[in-house]
Structure formats: C-alpha cells, structure tokens
C-alpha cells in the first residue's frame, strides 16, 4: 500500500471466481479498496472479452 501514497489512482481486477461472483470478491482487490491512500478503480471484464496483459 506504500505505492498508493504517491499514486493518483490504483486500478485492479476483481479476481472473482465462479464460487464468489461478487463485484470485488478477490482478496487483493478487497484489501486495496480498504487500505489504499488514493482512489481505487476495480475493472471487471465481460465473459468472452479478450483480456490483454
């Protein structure tokens, strides 16, 4: 979370699984949302959409 002190915004993926299809069910994204010192954007993809990375 130290990087969030100097960041304008953090962007993370939800890492949700089929068992937990909630918005931000991934443990990393949840921790970032609760502890970051800057705004956080959780980006979800639609099924069938190609992820580039």
PQR file of N, CA, C, O and H, with PARSE charges and radii, in Angstrom:
ATOM      1  N   UNK A   1       0.801  -1.195   0.000 -0.4000 1.5000
ATOM      2  CA  UNK A   1       0.000   0.000   0.000 -0.0000 2.0000
ATOM      3  C   UNK A   1       0.851   1.269   0.000  0.5500 1.7000
ATOM      4  O   UNK A   1       0.326   2.369  -0.177 -0.5500 1.4000
ATOM      5  N   UNK A   2       2.145   1.123   0.195 -0.4000 1.5000
ATOM      6  CA  UNK A   2       3.002   2.309   0.175 -0.0000 2.0000
ATOM      7  C   UNK A   2       2.951   3.033  -1.159  0.5500 1.7000
ATOM      8  O   UNK A   2       3.043   4.259  -1.201 -0.5500 1.4000
ATOM      9  H   UNK A   2       2.571   0.230   0.338  0.4000 1.0000
ATOM     10  N   UNK A   3       2.805   2.287  -2.255 -0.4000 1.5000
ATOM     11  CA  UNK A   3       2.757   2.905  -3.582 -0.0000 2.0000
ATOM     12  C   UNK A   3       1.535   3.796  -3.743  0.5500 1.7000
ATOM     13  O   UNK A   3       1.556   4.734  -4.540 -0.5500 1.4000
ATOM     14  H   UNK A   3       2.730   1.290  -2.221  0.4000 1.0000
ATOM     15  N   UNK A   4       0.479   3.519  -3.004 -0.4000 1.5000
ATOM     16  CA  UNK A   4      -0.752   4.308  -3.147 -0.0000 2.0000
ATOM     17  C   UNK A   4      -0.606   5.722  -2.583  0.5500 1.7000
ATOM     18  O   UNK A   4      -1.412   6.596  -2.899 -0.5500 1.4000
ATOM     19  H   UNK A   4       0.461   2.757  -2.357  0.4000 1.0000
ATOM     20  N   UNK A   5       0.397   5.952  -1.766 -0.4000 1.5000
ATOM     21  CA  UNK A   5       0.590   7.292  -1.188 -0.0000 2.0000
ATOM     22  C   UNK A   5       0.942   8.324  -2.249  0.5500 1.7000
ATOM     23  O   UNK A   5       0.552   9.487  -2.142 -0.5500 1.4000
ATOM     24  H   UNK A   5       1.053   5.241  -1.509  0.4000 1.0000
ATOM     25  N   UNK A   6       1.680   7.902  -3.276 -0.4000 1.5000
ATOM     26  CA  UNK A   6       2.098   8.815  -4.331 -0.0000 2.0000
ATOM     27  C   UNK A   6       1.290   8.658  -5.613  0.5500 1.7000
ATOM     28  O   UNK A   6       1.542   9.361  -6.592 -0.5500 1.4000
ATOM     29  H   UNK A   6       1.996   6.957  -3.364  0.4000 1.0000
ATOM     30  N   UNK A   7       0.328   7.749  -5.619 -0.4000 1.5000
ATOM     31  CA  UNK A   7      -0.451   7.473  -6.830 -0.0000 2.0000
ATOM     32  C   UNK A   7      -1.688   8.360  -6.907  0.5500 1.7000
ATOM     33  O   UNK A   7      -2.254   8.753  -5.887 -0.5500 1.4000
ATOM     34  H   UNK A   7       0.123   7.178  -4.824  0.4000 1.0000
ATOM     35  N   UNK A   8      -2.095   8.668  -8.138 -0.4000 1.5000
ATOM     36  CA  UNK A   8      -3.357   9.394  -8.352 -0.0000 2.0000
ATOM     37  C   UNK A   8      -4.537   8.444  -8.263  0.5500 1.7000
ATOM     38  O   UNK A   8      -5.616   8.829  -7.815 -0.5500 1.4000
ATOM     39  H   UNK A   8      -1.635   8.349  -8.966  0.4000 1.0000
ATOM     40  N   UNK A   9      -4.333   7.188  -8.694 -0.4000 1.5000
ATOM     41  CA  UNK A   9      -5.388   6.177  -8.661 -0.0000 2.0000
ATOM     42  C   UNK A   9      -4.746   4.809  -8.831  0.5500 1.7000
ATOM     43  O   UNK A   9      -3.731   4.670  -9.515 -0.5500 1.4000
ATOM     44  H   UNK A   9      -3.456   6.875  -9.058  0.4000 1.0000
ATOM     45  N   UNK A  10      -5.348   3.790  -8.200 -0.4000 1.5000
ATOM     46  CA  UNK A  10      -4.924   2.408  -8.409 -0.0000 2.0000
ATOM     47  C   UNK A  10      -6.022   1.700  -9.177  0.5500 1.7000
ATOM     48  O   UNK A  10      -7.206   1.896  -8.905 -0.5500 1.4000
ATOM     49  H   UNK A  10      -6.172   3.903  -7.644  0.4000 1.0000
ATOM     50  N   UNK A  11      -5.622   0.863 -10.149 -0.4000 1.5000
ATOM     51  CA  UNK A  11      -6.576   0.096 -10.947 -0.0000 2.0000
ATOM     52  C   UNK A  11      -6.282  -1.373 -10.716  0.5500 1.7000
ATOM     53  O   UNK A  11      -5.155  -1.824 -10.923 -0.5500 1.4000
ATOM     54  H   UNK A  11      -4.659   0.704 -10.370  0.4000 1.0000
ATOM     55  N   UNK A  12      -7.293  -2.128 -10.284 -0.4000 1.5000
ATOM     56  CA  UNK A  12      -7.126  -3.555 -10.007 -0.0000 2.0000
ATOM     57  C   UNK A  12      -8.267  -4.335 -10.641  0.5500 1.7000
ATOM     58  O   UNK A  12      -9.328  -3.781 -10.931 -0.5500 1.4000
ATOM     59  H   UNK A  12      -8.208  -1.762 -10.116  0.4000 1.0000
ATOM     60  N   UNK A  13      -8.040  -5.618 -10.850 -0.4000 1.5000
ATOM     61  CA  UNK A  13      -9.092  -6.518 -11.301 -0.0000 2.0000
ATOM     62  C   UNK A  13      -9.704  -7.211 -10.105  0.5500 1.7000
ATOM     63  O   UNK A  13      -9.057  -7.308  -9.062 -0.5500 1.4000
ATOM     64  H   UNK A  13      -7.178  -6.068 -10.614  0.4000 1.0000
ATOM     65  N   UNK A  14     -10.930  -7.697 -10.220 -0.4000 1.5000
ATOM     66  CA  UNK A  14     -11.621  -8.278  -9.076 -0.0000 2.0000
ATOM     67  C   UNK A  14     -11.164  -9.676  -8.716  0.5500 1.7000
ATOM     68  O   UNK A  14     -11.319 -10.078  -7.563 -0.5500 1.4000
ATOM     69  H   UNK A  14     -11.455  -7.618 -11.067  0.4000 1.0000
ATOM     70  N   UNK A  15     -10.607 -10.437  -9.650 -0.4000 1.5000
ATOM     71  CA  UNK A  15     -10.187 -11.825  -9.414 -0.0000 2.0000
ATOM     72  C   UNK A  15     -11.308 -12.661  -8.825  0.5500 1.7000
ATOM     73  O   UNK A  15     -11.049 -13.554  -8.019 -0.5500 1.4000
ATOM     74  H   UNK A  15     -10.481 -10.109 -10.587  0.4000 1.0000
ATOM     75  N   UNK A  16     -12.543 -12.391  -9.210 -0.4000 1.5000
ATOM     76  CA  UNK A  16     -13.685 -13.169  -8.725 -0.0000 2.0000
ATOM     77  C   UNK A  16     -13.689 -14.544  -9.373  0.5500 1.7000
ATOM     78  O   UNK A  16     -13.266 -14.707 -10.517 -0.5500 1.4000
ATOM     79  H   UNK A  16     -12.753 -11.666  -9.865  0.4000 1.0000
ATOM     80  N   UNK A  17     -14.166 -15.520  -8.637 -0.4000 1.5000
ATOM     81  CA  UNK A  17     -14.290 -16.867  -9.173 -0.0000 2.0000
ATOM     82  C   UNK A  17     -15.763 -17.186  -9.363  0.5500 1.7000
ATOM     83  O   UNK A  17     -16.633 -16.405  -8.978 -0.5500 1.4000
ATOM     84  H   UNK A  17     -14.510 -15.388  -7.707  0.4000 1.0000
ATOM     85  N   UNK A  18     -16.036 -18.337  -9.958 -0.4000 1.5000
ATOM     86  CA  UNK A  18     -17.433 -18.731 -10.142 -0.0000 2.0000
ATOM     87  C   UNK A  18     -18.128 -18.920  -8.803  0.5500 1.7000
ATOM     88  O   UNK A  18     -19.337 -18.717  -8.697 -0.5500 1.4000
ATOM     89  H   UNK A  18     -15.329 -18.971 -10.271  0.4000 1.0000
ATOM     90  N   UNK A  19     -17.367 -19.310  -7.772 -0.4000 1.5000
ATOM     91  CA  UNK A  19     -17.945 -19.523  -6.445 -0.0000 2.0000
ATOM     92  C   UNK A  19     -18.253 -18.215  -5.736  0.5500 1.7000
ATOM     93  O   UNK A  19     -19.085 -18.176  -4.829 -0.5500 1.4000
ATOM     94  H   UNK A  19     -16.384 -19.474  -7.858  0.4000 1.0000
ATOM     95  N   UNK A  20     -17.587 -17.151  -6.144 -0.4000 1.5000
ATOM     96  CA  UNK A  20     -17.785 -15.861  -5.488 -0.0000 2.0000
ATOM     97  C   UNK A  20     -17.873 -14.761  -6.544  0.5500 1.7000
ATOM     98  O   UNK A  20     -16.918 -14.007  -6.731 -0.5500 1.4000
ATOM     99  H   UNK A  20     -16.911 -17.183  -6.880  0.4000 1.0000
ATOM    100  N   UNK A  21     -19.015 -14.662  -7.238 -0.4000 1.5000
ATOM    101  CA  UNK A  21     -19.120 -13.748  -8.374 -0.0000 2.0000
ATOM    102  C   UNK A  21     -19.387 -12.295  -8.014  0.5500 1.7000
ATOM    103  O   UNK A  21     -19.856 -11.541  -8.866 -0.5500 1.4000
ATOM    104  H   UNK A  21     -19.791 -15.274  -7.086  0.4000 1.0000
ATOM    105  N   UNK A  22     -19.113 -11.880  -6.804 -0.4000 1.5000
ATOM    106  CA  UNK A  22     -19.385 -10.510  -6.391 -0.0000 2.0000
ATOM    107  C   UNK A  22     -18.488  -9.508  -7.090  0.5500 1.7000
ATOM    108  O   UNK A  22     -17.549  -9.883  -7.792 -0.5500 1.4000
ATOM    109  H   UNK A  22     -18.732 -12.493  -6.112  0.4000 1.0000
ATOM    110  N   UNK A  23     -18.778  -8.253  -6.899 -0.4000 1.5000
ATOM    111  CA  UNK A  23     -18.030  -7.170  -7.547 -0.0000 2.0000
ATOM    112  C   UNK A  23     -16.549  -7.227  -7.216  0.5500 1.7000
ATOM    113  O   UNK A  23     -15.711  -7.176  -8.117 -0.5500 1.4000
ATOM    114  H   UNK A  23     -19.541  -7.948  -6.329  0.4000 1.0000
ATOM    115  N   UNK A  24     -16.225  -7.327  -5.971 -0.4000 1.5000
ATOM    116  CA  UNK A  24     -14.830  -7.188  -5.540 -0.0000 2.0000
ATOM    117  C   UNK A  24     -14.440  -8.318  -4.617  0.5500 1.7000
ATOM    118  O   UNK A  24     -13.868  -8.077  -3.554 -0.5500 1.4000
ATOM    119  H   UNK A  24     -16.905  -7.368  -5.239  0.4000 1.0000
ATOM    120  N   UNK A  25     -14.738  -9.547  -5.000 -0.4000 1.5000
ATOM    121  CA  UNK A  25     -14.558 -10.660  -4.088 -0.0000 2.0000
ATOM    122  C   UNK A  25     -13.119 -11.139  -3.983  0.5500 1.7000
ATOM    123  O   UNK A  25     -12.812 -11.933  -3.093 -0.5500 1.4000
ATOM    124  H   UNK A  25     -15.203  -9.742  -5.863  0.4000 1.0000
ATOM    125  N   UNK A  26     -12.228 -10.690  -4.850 -0.4000 1.5000
ATOM    126  CA  UNK A  26     -10.832 -11.095  -4.737 -0.0000 2.0000
ATOM    127  C   UNK A  26     -10.204 -10.503  -3.491  0.5500 1.7000
ATOM    128  O   UNK A  26     -10.470  -9.351  -3.148 -0.5500 1.4000
ATOM    129  H   UNK A  26     -12.477 -10.045  -5.572  0.4000 1.0000
ATOM    130  N   UNK A  27      -9.375 -11.276  -2.812 -0.4000 1.5000
ATOM    131  CA  UNK A  27      -8.811 -10.792  -1.552 -0.0000 2.0000
ATOM    132  C   UNK A  27      -7.883  -9.609  -1.758  0.5500 1.7000
ATOM    133  O   UNK A  27      -7.837  -8.709  -0.920 -0.5500 1.4000
ATOM    134  H   UNK A  27      -9.159 -12.212  -3.091  0.4000 1.0000
ATOM    135  N   UNK A  28      -7.134  -9.596  -2.872 -0.4000 1.5000
ATOM    136  CA  UNK A  28      -6.221  -8.481  -3.120 -0.0000 2.0000
ATOM    137  C   UNK A  28      -7.000  -7.203  -3.381  0.5500 1.7000
ATOM    138  O   UNK A  28      -6.700  -6.162  -2.798 -0.5500 1.4000
ATOM    139  H   UNK A  28      -7.172 -10.327  -3.552  0.4000 1.0000
ATOM    140  N   UNK A  29      -8.008  -7.276  -4.263 -0.4000 1.5000
ATOM    141  CA  UNK A  29      -8.777  -6.063  -4.567 -0.0000 2.0000
ATOM    142  C   UNK A  29      -9.510  -5.553  -3.336  0.5500 1.7000
ATOM    143  O   UNK A  29      -9.634  -4.342  -3.153 -0.5500 1.4000
ATOM    144  H   UNK A  29      -8.252  -8.122  -4.736  0.4000 1.0000
ATOM    145  N   UNK A  30      -9.995  -6.451  -2.494 -0.4000 1.5000
ATOM    146  CA  UNK A  30     -10.671  -6.033  -1.268 -0.0000 2.0000
ATOM    147  C   UNK A  30      -9.711  -5.303  -0.340  0.5500 1.7000
ATOM    148  O   UNK A  30     -10.064  -4.269   0.227 -0.5500 1.4000
ATOM    149  H   UNK A  30      -9.895  -7.434  -2.643  0.4000 1.0000
ATOM    150  N   UNK A  31      -8.503  -5.830  -0.180 -0.4000 1.5000
ATOM    151  CA  UNK A  31      -7.511  -5.182   0.674 -0.0000 2.0000
ATOM    152  C   UNK A  31      -7.112  -3.815   0.122  0.5500 1.7000
ATOM    153  O   UNK A  31      -6.960  -2.852   0.873 -0.5500 1.4000
ATOM    154  H   UNK A  31      -8.217  -6.670  -0.641  0.4000 1.0000
ATOM    155  N   UNK A  32      -6.946  -3.740  -1.201 -0.4000 1.5000
ATOM    156  CA  UNK A  32      -6.590  -2.460  -1.812 -0.0000 2.0000
ATOM    157  C   UNK A  32      -7.702  -1.443  -1.584  0.5500 1.7000
ATOM    158  O   UNK A  32      -7.425  -0.297  -1.229 -0.5500 1.4000
ATOM    159  H   UNK A  32      -7.070  -4.522  -1.812  0.4000 1.0000
ATOM    160  N   UNK A  33      -8.961  -1.848  -1.783 -0.4000 1.5000
ATOM    161  CA  UNK A  33     -10.088  -0.931  -1.579 -0.0000 2.0000
ATOM    162  C   UNK A  33     -10.121  -0.368  -0.164  0.5500 1.7000
ATOM    163  O   UNK A  33     -10.427   0.807   0.036 -0.5500 1.4000
ATOM    164  H   UNK A  33      -9.186  -2.778  -2.072  0.4000 1.0000
ATOM    165  N   UNK A  34      -9.811  -1.195   0.798 -0.4000 1.5000
ATOM    166  CA  UNK A  34      -9.921  -0.771   2.197 -0.0000 2.0000
ATOM    167  C   UNK A  34      -8.701  -0.027   2.736  0.5500 1.7000
ATOM    168  O   UNK A  34      -8.808   0.712   3.714 -0.5500 1.4000
ATOM    169  H   UNK A  34      -9.562  -2.150   0.636  0.4000 1.0000
ATOM    170  N   UNK A  35      -7.546  -0.218   2.104 -0.4000 1.5000
ATOM    171  CA  UNK A  35      -6.327   0.323   2.706 -0.0000 2.0000
ATOM    172  C   UNK A  35      -5.556   1.309   1.842  0.5500 1.7000
ATOM    173  O   UNK A  35      -4.601   1.916   2.325 -0.5500 1.4000
ATOM    174  H   UNK A  35      -7.459  -0.818   1.309  0.4000 1.0000
ATOM    175  N   UNK A  36      -5.932   1.490   0.592 -0.4000 1.5000
ATOM    176  CA  UNK A  36      -5.187   2.407  -0.280 -0.0000 2.0000
ATOM    177  C   UNK A  36      -5.392   3.854   0.158  0.5500 1.7000
ATOM    178  O   UNK A  36      -6.446   4.229   0.670 -0.5500 1.4000
ATOM    179  H   UNK A  36      -6.708   0.997   0.199  0.4000 1.0000
ATOM    180  N   UNK A  37      -4.349   4.652  -0.061 -0.4000 1.5000
ATOM    181  CA  UNK A  37      -4.394   6.068   0.302 -0.0000 2.0000
ATOM    182  C   UNK A  37      -4.866   6.930  -0.869  0.5500 1.7000
ATOM    183  O   UNK A  37      -4.823   8.158  -0.792 -0.5500 1.4000
ATOM    184  H   UNK A  37      -3.492   4.347  -0.477  0.4000 1.0000
ATOM    185  N   UNK A  38      -5.313   6.292  -1.949 -0.4000 1.5000
ATOM    186  CA  UNK A  38      -5.792   7.019  -3.128 -0.0000 2.0000
ATOM    187  C   UNK A  38      -7.064   6.326  -3.631  0.5500 1.7000
ATOM    188  O   UNK A  38      -7.403   5.244  -3.152 -0.5500 1.4000
ATOM    189  H   UNK A  38      -5.347   5.295  -2.011  0.4000 1.0000
ATOM    190  N   UNK A  39      -7.766   6.931  -4.582 -0.4000 1.5000
ATOM    191  CA  UNK A  39      -8.944   6.274  -5.148 -0.0000 2.0000
ATOM    192  C   UNK A  39      -8.562   4.951  -5.829  0.5500 1.7000
ATOM    193  O   UNK A  39      -7.461   4.809  -6.362 -0.5500 1.4000
ATOM    194  H   UNK A  39      -7.491   7.811  -4.971  0.4000 1.0000
ATOM    195  N   UNK A  40      -9.487   3.995  -5.801 -0.4000 1.5000
ATOM    196  CA  UNK A  40      -9.261   2.678  -6.390 -0.0000 2.0000
ATOM    197  C   UNK A  40     -10.367   2.384  -7.393  0.5500 1.7000
ATOM    198  O   UNK A  40     -11.546   2.585  -7.104 -0.5500 1.4000
ATOM    199  H   UNK A  40     -10.381   4.111  -5.368  0.4000 1.0000
ATOM    200  N   UNK A  41      -9.980   1.906  -8.576 -0.4000 1.5000
ATOM    201  CA  UNK A  41     -10.925   1.509  -9.603 -0.0000 2.0000
ATOM    202  C   UNK A  41     -10.794   0.009  -9.805  0.5500 1.7000
ATOM    203  O   UNK A  41      -9.720  -0.485 -10.147 -0.5500 1.4000
ATOM    204  H   UNK A  41      -9.021   1.742  -8.811  0.4000 1.0000
ATOM    205  N   UNK A  42     -11.904  -0.727  -9.591 -0.4000 1.5000
ATOM    206  CA  UNK A  42     -11.916  -2.168  -9.834 -0.0000 2.0000
ATOM    207  C   UNK A  42     -12.545  -2.391 -11.200  0.5500 1.7000
ATOM    208  O   UNK A  42     -13.705  -2.043 -11.422 -0.5500 1.4000
ATOM    209  H   UNK A  42     -12.776  -0.326  -9.313  0.4000 1.0000
ATOM    210  N   UNK A  43     -11.771  -2.975 -12.122 -0.4000 1.5000
ATOM    211  CA  UNK A  43     -12.208  -3.161 -13.502 -0.0000 2.0000
ATOM    212  C   UNK A  43     -12.639  -4.606 -13.703  0.5500 1.7000
ATOM    213  O   UNK A  43     -11.884  -5.538 -13.424 -0.5500 1.4000
ATOM    214  H   UNK A  43     -10.829  -3.258 -11.942  0.4000 1.0000
ATOM    215  N   UNK A  44     -13.850  -4.777 -14.184 -0.4000 1.5000
ATOM    216  CA  UNK A  44     -14.371  -6.106 -14.492 -0.0000 2.0000
ATOM    217  C   UNK A  44     -14.409  -6.278 -16.004  0.5500 1.7000
ATOM    218  O   UNK A  44     -14.558  -5.304 -16.743 -0.5500 1.4000
ATOM    219  H   UNK A  44     -14.464  -4.020 -14.410  0.4000 1.0000
ATOM    220  N   UNK A  45     -14.275  -7.522 -16.461 -0.4000 1.5000
ATOM    221  CA  UNK A  45     -14.411  -7.800 -17.881 -0.0000 2.0000
ATOM    222  C   UNK A  45     -15.688  -8.597 -18.105  0.5500 1.7000
ATOM    223  O   UNK A  45     -16.175  -9.287 -17.210 -0.5500 1.4000
ATOM    224  H   UNK A  45     -14.154  -8.312 -15.861  0.4000 1.0000
ATOM    225  N   UNK A  46     -16.208  -8.488 -19.292 -0.4000 1.5000
ATOM    226  CA  UNK A  46     -17.387  -9.272 -19.651 -0.0000 2.0000
ATOM    227  C   UNK A  46     -16.946 -10.654 -20.109  0.5500 1.7000
ATOM    228  O   UNK A  46     -15.875 -10.788 -20.700 -0.5500 1.4000
ATOM    229  H   UNK A  46     -15.812  -7.927 -20.020  0.4000 1.0000
ATOM    230  N   UNK A  47     -17.750 -11.689 -19.849 -0.4000 1.5000
ATOM    231  CA  UNK A  47     -17.403 -13.033 -20.329 -0.0000 2.0000
ATOM    232  C   UNK A  47     -17.216 -13.015 -21.846  0.5500 1.7000
ATOM    233  O   UNK A  47     -18.009 -12.412 -22.569 -0.5500 1.4000
ATOM    234  H   UNK A  47     -18.620 -11.580 -19.368  0.4000 1.0000
ATOM    235  N   UNK A  48     -16.172 -13.673 -22.315 -0.4000 1.5000
ATOM    236  CA  UNK A  48     -15.913 -13.751 -23.736 -0.0000 2.0000
ATOM    237  C   UNK A  48     -15.077 -12.603 -24.285  0.5500 1.7000
ATOM    238  O   UNK A  48     -14.720 -12.610 -25.463 -0.5500 1.4000
ATOM    239  H   UNK A  48     -15.528 -14.162 -21.728  0.4000 1.0000
ATOM    240  N   UNK A  49     -14.763 -11.625 -23.459 -0.4000 1.5000
ATOM    241  CA  UNK A  49     -13.947 -10.491 -23.908 -0.0000 2.0000
ATOM    242  C   UNK A  49     -12.486 -10.846 -23.692  0.5500 1.7000
ATOM    243  O   UNK A  49     -12.100 -11.286 -22.609 -0.5500 1.4000
ATOM    244  H   UNK A  49     -15.053 -11.619 -22.502  0.4000 1.0000
ATOM    245  N   UNK A  50     -11.687 -10.656 -24.710 -0.4000 1.5000
ATOM    246  CA  UNK A  50     -10.263 -10.957 -24.641 -0.0000 2.0000
ATOM    247  C   UNK A  50      -9.555  -9.995 -23.702  0.5500 1.7000
ATOM    248  O   UNK A  50      -9.685  -8.778 -23.831 -0.5500 1.4000
ATOM    249  H   UNK A  50     -12.001 -10.299 -25.590  0.4000 1.0000
ATOM    250  N   UNK A  51      -8.798 -10.553 -22.750 -0.4000 1.5000
ATOM    251  CA  UNK A  51      -8.016  -9.717 -21.841 -0.0000 2.0000
ATOM    252  C   UNK A  51      -6.602  -9.594 -22.389  0.5500 1.7000
ATOM    253  O   UNK A  51      -5.993 -10.597 -22.763 -0.5500 1.4000
ATOM    254  H   UNK A  51      -8.692 -11.542 -22.645  0.4000 1.0000
ATOM    255  N   UNK A  52      -6.082  -8.392 -22.440 -0.4000 1.5000
ATOM    256  CA  UNK A  52      -4.728  -8.152 -22.899 -0.0000 2.0000
ATOM    257  C   UNK A  52      -3.862  -7.883 -21.690  0.5500 1.7000
ATOM    258  O   UNK A  52      -4.232  -7.081 -20.832 -0.5500 1.4000
ATOM    259  H   UNK A  52      -6.577  -7.578 -22.136  0.4000 1.0000
ATOM    260  N   UNK A  53      -2.728  -8.531 -21.604 -0.4000 1.5000
ATOM    261  CA  UNK A  53      -1.893  -8.272 -20.446 -0.0000 2.0000
ATOM    262  C   UNK A  53      -0.650  -8.979 -20.424  0.5500 1.7000
ATOM    263  O   UNK A  53       0.130  -8.828 -19.484 -0.5500 1.4000
ATOM    264  H   UNK A  53      -2.428  -9.182 -22.301  0.4000 1.0000
TER
END
